[in-house]
Amino acid sequence: MEWYEHFYQKEKWVKKSAEIEGSLYDKLKEISDKQLDASINKIIDACVDSLLLQDKVVIYKKERNEINVARSIIIRESMYKKLEEMRQKYGISISRLINIAIRNGLEIYEKNNKF
């Protein structure tokens, strides 16, 4: 892989509000603070990108005591447009799709790294 392949092409980032499960956000924060040189927004964006590449949505049961917190996130415009398409295709809210993407991304990360 060439050095420039580590970066995305320039594009507009959009600010949106999404309800993110507290435990997922806490894990993202820990990874961002202690393990990866990436902001929480960029990790979320990468998780969404990974979900969109798979085009595979698996619904999971949310823990009873889990609290969703409305957060402002910044995501690439192309990713948000693809989330909109998936929302229409699957009938699932964008916040739910983002949570699914984060959960999938964290599962893959934890499987491949010591966390």
HELIX and SHEET records of a PDB file:
HELIX    1   1 TRP A    3  HIS A    6  5                                   4    
HELIX    2   2 GLY A   22  LYS A   34  1                                  13    
HELIX    3   3 ILE A   40  GLN A   54  1                                  15    
HELIX    4   4 GLU A   77  TYR A   90  1                                  14    
HELIX    5   5 ILE A   94  ASN A  112  1                                  19    
SHEET    1   A 2 TRP A  13  GLU A  21  0                                        
SHEET    2   A 2 ASN A  68  ARG A  76 -1                                        
END                                                                             
